């Protein structure tokens, strides 16, 4: 059975749709460490919980739900805030606030691979 031009066009459109879907669903994570660039622990020690609480909402069960874009983590014994970069599309002001907070407090920032960054990606 010969492959028609219409069939090829459908395959091309399908592949483009899959690539767009992957680009929008695959997000990058940035890690804000609870260590200053000088290597000292950042105080207050509950800063991660405070940041997550600012972006939290109450669910139908009246329990506090953290934003899916911010995740508290302990990495190598250090309290960290993992930021999904999709936050800058969903809440640009909130993303800018996190960037300013990390910059003002000289907090370490890394990408998901562990490479040190100077600031949150713009």
C-alpha positions in Angstrom: 0.0 0.0 0.0 1.6 3.3 -1.1 2.0 6.1 1.5 0.1 9.1 0.5 1.0 12.8 1.0 -2.0 13.2 3.3 -0.8 10.4 5.5 2.7 11.9 5.7 1.3 15.3 6.6 -0.7 13.7 9.4 2.4 12.0 10.7 4.3 15.3 10.6 1.5 17.1 12.5 1.3 14.3 15.0 5.1 14.5 15.7 4.9 18.3 16.2 2.0 17.9 18.6 4.0 15.4 20.7 7.0 17.7 20.8 4.9 20.6 21.9 3.2 18.5 24.5 6.6 17.3 25.9 8.0 20.9 25.9 5.0 22.1 27.9 4.8 19.2 30.3 8.5 18.7 31.0 9.6 21.4 33.4 12.9 22.3 34.8 13.6 22.6 38.5 15.9 25.0 40.2 17.1 24.5 43.8 17.5 27.3 46.2 19.7 26.1 49.0 19.5 27.0 52.7 23.2 27.9 52.6 24.5 31.3 51.8 27.2 31.7 49.1 29.6 32.0 52.0 28.6 28.5 53.1 26.8 29.4 56.3 23.3 28.1 57.1 20.5 30.5 56.3 18.4 31.7 59.3 15.6 31.4 60.1 15.8 27.7 59.7 12.1 27.4 58.7 12.5 29.8 55.7 11.5 27.0 53.3 8.2 26.4 55.1 7.5 30.1 55.2 8.1 30.5 51.5 5.9 27.5 50.6 3.1 28.8 52.9 3.0 32.1 51.0 2.0 30.2 47.9 -0.2 27.7 49.6 -4.0 27.5 49.4 -6.6 25.7 51.4 -8.2 22.6 49.9 -11.8 21.5 50.1 -10.9 19.6 53.3 -9.6 22.8 54.8 -6.0 21.6 54.9 -3.2 23.7 53.6 -1.9 22.6 50.2 1.5 23.7 49.0 1.8 25.0 45.5 2.9 22.2 43.0 5.6 24.7 41.8 7.4 24.8 45.2 8.6 21.8 47.0 10.5 21.7 50.4 13.4 19.3 50.3 16.4 18.3 52.3 19.3 17.7 50.0 22.6 16.5 51.4 21.4 17.6 54.9 20.5 21.1 53.7 17.0 22.5 53.7 16.2 23.6 50.2 13.4 24.9 48.1 12.9 23.3 44.8 11.2 25.7 42.3 9.5 24.5 39.2 10.4 27.0 36.5 6.8 26.9 35.2 6.1 29.2 38.1 7.4 32.1 36.1 4.7 31.5 33.6 1.9 30.9 36.1 2.9 33.5 38.7 5.6 35.9 37.3 5.4 38.2 40.4 5.9 35.2 42.7 8.8 34.0 40.7 10.4 37.4 40.7 9.9 37.6 44.5 11.7 34.3 45.0 14.5 35.4 42.8 14.9 38.7 44.7 14.7 36.8 48.1 17.5 34.4 47.0 19.6 37.3 45.6 19.2 39.6 48.7 20.1 36.8 51.1 22.9 35.5 48.9 21.5 31.9 48.8 23.0 29.2 46.7 21.1 28.4 43.6 21.6 25.2 41.6 20.0 23.5 38.6 18.6 20.0 38.8 21.9 18.6 37.7 23.7 20.3 40.6 25.5 23.0 38.7 25.8 26.3 40.5 23.9 29.3 39.0 24.4 32.9 39.8 20.6 33.6 39.9 17.2 32.1 39.1 16.8 32.0 35.3 15.0 35.0 33.9 
